[in-house]
Amino acid sequence: MISSRLHLAIADDHAVVRLGYRRLLEGEPDLEVVAEYADANQAWADLALRRPGEVDLLILDLSMPGRSGLDLLRQLAESCRWLKVLVFTMHDTPALRQQCLRAGAAGFLGKSSDPEALVEAVRRIARGLPPPGQPERPAPCGLPHEQLTPREHEMLLLMLSGHPLERIAREMNVSDKTVSNYQTLIRQKLGVASALELIRYGQQHGLMP
């Protein structure tokens, strides 16, 4: 007998948060959480072996240790096209929303949303609809930061958070030299020449944490 329930997976590095999501979602008769992941590598190792129907939708946090959620999102969009992904993050900015949608997310929701919004978003995405208030298609690229790749955008947010180069390298699992090269490229794309100009750009366009 084919189950009518939606099979969900949760990727978030906080066990308490995952437990809260599970209790909320499994309180609904049509939703079932079948997998949990504490980081992107763990999620990929499992989802890459799954078949369509075993997991219908992944609720994905972007800020996890090691490889980023954006990187996982991009990989899933290329290799597991049957899987729908709802990005559920504390970093809710229009620019990040556009980056995630372009990278392959089926929907984007801020963690400050009401619990009912998460349940509704899951159901709407399962039906091929965007979450409430989200356009069905991402807006065309316009501003310089909207033309960055998802990886570059993630680097930009870390730069604007004031993290030192060494910490950014650890969080993105790359070398210090790679971070330095990224920073130079991002400043060129944004047309800023210094850290101060970068901060001003971030404030002007609502990118600051």
C-alpha positions in Angstrom: 0.0 0.0 0.0 1.4 3.4 -1.0 1.6 5.8 1.9 -0.2 9.1 1.5 2.1 10.8 3.9 4.9 13.3 2.9 8.3 11.9 3.8 10.5 14.7 5.2 14.1 15.1 6.2 15.7 17.7 8.4 19.2 19.1 8.1 20.2 21.3 11.1 23.2 21.2 13.4 21.2 21.7 16.6 19.6 18.5 18.0 17.1 20.4 20.0 16.0 22.3 17.0 15.6 19.1 15.0 13.5 17.6 17.8 11.3 20.7 17.8 10.7 20.5 14.1 10.0 16.7 14.3 7.4 17.2 17.0 5.7 20.0 15.1 5.6 18.3 11.8 4.7 14.8 13.0 1.8 16.4 14.9 0.2 16.6 11.4 -1.4 13.4 10.1 -0.1 13.8 6.6 3.6 14.5 7.5 6.3 12.1 8.6 10.0 12.8 9.4 12.1 9.9 8.1 15.6 11.3 8.5 17.7 13.8 10.4 21.2 15.2 9.6 23.6 17.3 11.7 25.6 18.6 8.8 25.8 18.8 5.0 28.1 15.9 4.5 25.9 13.6 6.6 22.9 14.7 4.6 24.6 14.1 1.2 25.9 10.7 2.2 22.4 9.5 2.9 20.3 11.4 0.3 22.6 10.4 -2.6 21.6 6.8 -1.9 17.9 7.4 -1.6 15.4 6.7 -4.3 12.5 9.0 -5.3 9.6 8.6 -2.9 11.8 7.7 0.1 12.3 11.4 1.0 10.0 13.9 -0.6 11.3 17.1 0.9 14.3 18.3 2.8 14.1 21.1 5.3 17.6 22.7 5.1 19.4 25.1 7.4 22.2 27.0 5.7 24.5 27.6 8.7 26.0 24.2 9.6 29.6 23.2 10.5 31.9 22.3 7.6 30.4 22.4 4.2 27.6 24.9 3.8 24.0 24.3 3.2 24.2 26.4 0.0 26.8 24.0 -1.3 24.6 21.0 -0.4 21.6 22.7 -2.1 23.6 23.2 -5.3 24.7 19.5 -5.3 21.2 18.2 -4.6 19.8 20.3 -7.4 22.3 18.7 -9.8 22.1 15.1 -8.6 18.8 14.6 -6.8 16.4 16.6 -8.9 13.4 14.6 -7.6 14.0 16.0 -4.1 12.4 19.3 -3.1 14.3 21.5 -0.7 12.9 24.1 1.6 15.6 26.4 3.0 14.7 27.3 6.6 17.3 29.8 8.0 17.8 32.6 10.4 19.5 34.6 7.7 16.4 36.0 6.0 17.4 38.6 3.5 16.0 39.2 0.0 19.4 38.7 -1.6 20.0 35.4 0.1 16.4 34.3 -0.8 17.2 34.9 -4.4 20.5 33.1 -4.2 18.8 30.0 -2.7 16.0 30.0 -5.3 18.5 30.3 -8.1 20.6 27.5 -6.6 17.6 25.1 -6.8 15.5 25.6 -3.6 11.8 25.0 -4.0 11.1 27.5 -1.2 12.7 29.8 1.4 11.4 30.5 4.9 12.9 32.5 7.7 13.2 30.9 11.2 11.4 33.8 12.7 8.2 32.6 11.0 5.3 31.2 13.0 5.4 27.4 13.4 2.2 27.2 11.3 4.1 28.8 8.4 6.6 25.9 8.3 3.8 23.4 8.1 2.0 25.3 5.3 5.2 25.9 3.4 6.0 22.1 3.4 2.5 21.3 2.1 2.6 24.0 -0.6 6.0 23.0 -1.8 4.9 19.4 -2.0 2.1 20.5 -4.3 4.5 22.4 -6.5 3.6 25.8 -5.1 5.9 28.4 -3.4 5.5 29.3 0.3 3.1 32.1 1.1 4.4 35.5 0.0 7.2 34.1 -2.2 7.1 34.7 -6.0 7.0 31.6 -8.2 10.1 32.6 -10.0 13.2 34.5 -8.6 13.5 38.0 -9.9 16.0 38.7 -12.7 19.6 39.6 -11.6 20.0 43.3 -11.3 22.2 44.5 -8.5 25.9 43.4 -8.4 25.5 41.2 -5.3 22.5 39.4 -7.0 24.9 38.2 -9.7 27.3 36.4 -7.3 27.3 32.6 -7.3 25.8 31.0 -4.2 29.3 30.2 -2.9 30.4 33.8 -3.4 27.2 35.1 -1.7 27.9 32.9 1.3 31.5 34.2 1.5 30.1 37.8 1.3 27.8 37.2 4.3 30.8 35.9 6.3 32.9 38.9 5.3 30.1 41.3 6.4 29.9 39.4 9.7 33.4 40.6 10.5 34.9 37.1 10.8 38.7 36.9 10.3 40.1 35.1 7.3 41.1 32.1 9.2 37.6 31.5 10.7 36.0 31.9 7.2 38.4 29.3 5.8 37.4 26.9 8.6 33.7 27.4 8.1 33.9 27.0 4.4 36.4 24.2 4.6 38.9 25.9 2.2 42.4 27.3 2.5 43.2 30.8 3.6 44.5 31.5 0.1 41.2 30.5 -1.4 39.3 32.8 0.9 41.7 35.7 0.0 41.1 35.0 -3.7 37.3 34.9 -3.1 37.4 38.2 -1.2 39.3 39.9 -4.0 36.9 38.6 -6.7 33.8 39.6 -4.7 35.1 43.2 -4.2 35.8 43.4 -7.9 32.2 42.2 -8.7 30.7 44.6 -6.3 32.9 47.5 -7.3 34.3 48.2 -3.9 37.9 48.8 -3.1 38.1 48.4 0.7 36.5 46.7 3.7 34.8 50.0 4.7 33.2 50.3 1.2 32.1 46.7 1.5 30.4 47.4 4.8 28.7 50.5 3.3 27.5 48.4 0.4 26.1 45.7 2.8 24.3 48.4 4.8 22.9 50.0 1.7 21.4 46.8 0.3 20.3 45.1 3.6 22.9 42.4 3.6 24.3 43.0 7.1 23.7 40.3 9.7 
